[in-house]
Amino acid sequence: DHSHERLPLRLALVLDRSGSMRGRPLQEAKACAQAIIRRLTVADRVAVIAYDNNAEVVVPCQQVESPETLCEAIDGIRPGGGTNLHAGWLAGINALTAEGWAKGVSQVLLLSDGLANQGLKAPNALAKECTKAASLGVGTSTYGLGHTFDETLMTEMANHGRGRAYYAAIVKRGQTTG
């Protein structure tokens, strides 16, 4: 039964570690990235990027041989300054395309509150970049975190990037759920 087999995945996890993500949103982004890595196989390749004012390659694109080592690298990500969302996204694209284009599914997953305040930040400009990358074979999906994430920006990027927009449902403290 080969019905559950999938193409190898090339995934860049791009984590927003800007000041607005401090605390719970960053913790959730890290936990989400770690959960994804633990579900990958040795056939998959993953890169981890963290960004604030600048993008930093935490884990260069590599085979998933030791998920726990990769998860430890993610544990080390600390909150920083501003939000150059485009720089982080672009570093994810570059990490996946550095070795040329390969068969399989290539995807950048942006884990952010989407509150871009540096670099390219207009939703339509970012969406255009996502369209270009998708036409070359790298999709963009987004995962919105925090109470105030920019849903418009994150959804536009995913729609144009032929990906999906997810968001973390965080119950605000003091509220009860039905």
C-alpha positions in Angstrom: 0.0 0.0 0.0 1.8 3.1 -1.2 -1.2 5.5 -0.8 0.4 7.3 2.2 3.8 7.7 0.6 4.7 11.3 -0.3 7.3 13.1 -2.2 10.4 14.2 -0.2 9.8 17.5 1.4 12.3 20.4 1.3 11.1 22.7 4.1 12.5 26.0 5.4 11.0 26.9 8.8 11.3 30.7 9.1 10.7 31.9 12.7 10.0 35.5 13.6 12.0 36.2 16.7 11.3 40.0 16.7 10.4 41.9 19.9 6.7 41.6 19.2 7.0 37.8 19.4 8.6 37.8 22.8 7.1 35.3 25.3 4.3 33.0 24.3 4.2 33.7 20.5 7.9 32.8 20.1 7.5 29.7 22.4 4.6 28.5 20.2 6.5 29.2 17.0 9.4 27.1 18.4 7.2 24.3 19.6 5.4 24.2 16.2 8.7 24.1 14.3 9.9 21.3 16.5 6.7 19.3 16.1 7.0 19.6 12.3 10.7 18.4 12.4 9.8 15.4 14.5 7.3 14.3 11.8 9.9 14.5 9.0 11.9 11.6 7.7 15.5 11.1 6.6 14.2 11.5 3.0 13.3 15.1 3.8 15.5 18.2 4.0 15.0 21.1 6.4 16.5 24.5 7.0 15.7 26.7 10.0 15.9 30.5 9.7 15.3 33.0 12.6 14.8 36.7 11.8 14.3 40.0 13.5 16.1 43.0 11.8 18.2 40.5 10.0 17.9 36.9 9.0 20.1 34.2 10.6 20.5 30.7 9.2 20.1 28.6 12.4 20.2 25.3 10.5 21.4 25.2 6.9 19.4 23.0 4.6 20.1 19.4 5.4 18.7 15.9 5.6 16.7 15.2 8.7 19.0 12.6 10.3 18.8 13.8 13.9 15.5 15.5 14.6 16.5 16.1 18.3 19.7 18.0 17.3 17.6 20.2 15.1 15.1 20.8 17.8 17.9 21.8 20.2 19.1 24.4 17.7 15.5 25.8 17.7 15.6 25.9 21.5 18.5 28.4 21.3 16.5 31.0 19.4 16.1 34.1 21.5 13.9 37.2 21.0 15.5 40.2 19.3 14.6 43.5 17.7 12.6 44.7 14.6 10.7 42.7 12.0 12.2 42.3 8.5 9.8 39.7 7.4 10.9 39.8 3.8 14.6 39.2 4.8 13.5 36.1 6.8 11.3 34.8 4.0 14.0 35.4 1.4 16.6 33.6 3.5 14.2 30.6 3.6 13.8 30.6 -0.2 17.6 30.9 -0.6 18.3 28.0 1.8 16.0 25.8 -0.3 17.3 26.8 -3.7 21.1 27.0 -2.8 21.5 23.4 -4.1 19.4 24.0 -7.2 15.8 22.8 -7.7 15.0 19.3 -6.9 12.1 16.9 -7.2 9.7 16.9 -4.4 7.8 19.6 -2.6 9.7 22.8 -1.6 7.9 25.0 0.9 8.8 28.0 3.1 6.7 28.0 6.3 6.7 31.5 7.9 5.9 31.4 11.6 5.2 35.0 12.5 2.8 37.7 13.8 3.3 39.3 10.3 3.9 42.7 11.8 6.6 43.7 9.3 8.2 47.0 10.1 11.4 46.8 8.1 12.4 46.0 4.6 9.8 45.1 2.0 6.5 45.2 4.0 3.6 46.1 1.7 1.3 43.0 1.5 1.0 43.3 -2.3 4.7 43.5 -2.8 5.3 40.5 -0.6 2.5 38.6 -2.3 4.2 39.3 -5.7 7.5 37.8 -4.3 5.6 34.7 -3.2 4.0 34.4 -6.7 7.5 34.5 -8.3 8.9 31.9 -5.9 5.9 29.6 -6.4 6.3 29.8 -10.2 9.9 28.5 -9.6 8.7 25.7 -7.5 8.9 27.0 -3.9 5.6 27.5 -2.1 4.9 29.7 0.9 2.7 28.8 3.8 2.2 31.0 6.8 1.4 30.4 10.5 0.0 33.4 12.3 0.9 33.8 16.0 -0.1 36.2 18.7 -3.3 38.1 19.3 -2.5 40.8 16.8 -1.0 39.0 13.8 -1.5 40.6 10.4 -4.0 38.2 8.9 -4.2 40.1 5.6 -0.5 40.0 5.0 -0.1 36.4 6.1 -3.1 35.2 4.0 -2.0 37.1 0.9 1.5 35.6 1.1 0.1 32.1 1.4 -2.5 32.5 -1.4 0.0 33.9 -3.8 2.6 31.4 -2.7 0.3 28.4 -3.4 0.4 27.5 0.2 -1.9 27.6 3.2 -2.5 30.1 5.9 -2.7 28.7 9.4 -3.1 30.5 12.7 -2.7 29.6 16.3 -6.0 29.9 18.2 -4.8 31.5 21.5 -7.4 32.0 24.1 -6.8 35.3 25.8 -6.2 35.0 29.5 -9.3 35.5 31.6 -11.7 34.4 28.9 -13.5 31.1 29.2 -14.3 28.9 26.3 -17.9 27.7 25.9 
